[in-house]
Amino acid sequence: MATNAYIVDDDKGFRESLVWLLNGVDIPSQEFASAEEFLESYDGGTGCLLLDIRMGGISGLDLQAKLQQKELALPVIVLTGHGDVPLAVKAMQNGALDFIEKPFNGEELIKKIKRAMKFARQEEKLLKRKSQYNALWHSLSGRERDVYKLIVQGKSNKEMAEDLGISVRTLEIHRLRVLKKMEVKNAVELSQVHEQLQTASLL
């Protein structure tokens, strides 16, 4: 799926000029006249959101909040008039990646968009990896999860076997299954996966 610039602004002329600018540097874009139209059409694609701070109906700040509630990893660049800088700052505090004042400098905006798209692609890869790790974790049996937790604590096979009240041989079988199911080669790689799961609050 292409990385798009999603333009949400109630000023038709502004949207058209922005689309023209982005077409000139081969950045695919989609335009929407309102937050409501965007919410109805957005399919979860990767990209960045160019968001007017003031619009009729759902405001830019309200749309930003709705996206956060849905946990959509879509970096936001706020587009604001000179008098709305305090609102733009609030949007930044609420997680917007950047903001730019109208009338904008085309070169500066393109730099910000490319930065946001790079961030979006990195976030997408991270989310996919975390989702994959989460699925692998849930493939483990109860006993295998017990062994997993002891492995990432850095315990030896003998210590783990004693903790679980099983033989070292049985422990070794469980350990091999854990590594295989988690698609890692050793305890070091498993610890790295564990950190990813903790960072994503999946454990």
Secondary structure, DSSP 4 states (H G I P E B T S, - for coil): ---EEEEE-S-HHHHHHHHHHHHHTT--EEEESSHHHHHHH----SEEEEEES--SSS-HHHHHHHHHHTT----EEEEE-GGGHHHHHHHHHTT--EEEESSPPHHHHHHHHHHHHHHHHHHHHHHHHHHHHHHHHHTS-HHHHHHHHHHHTT--HHHHHHHHTS-HHHHHHHHHHHHHHTT-SSHHHHHHHHHHHHHTT--
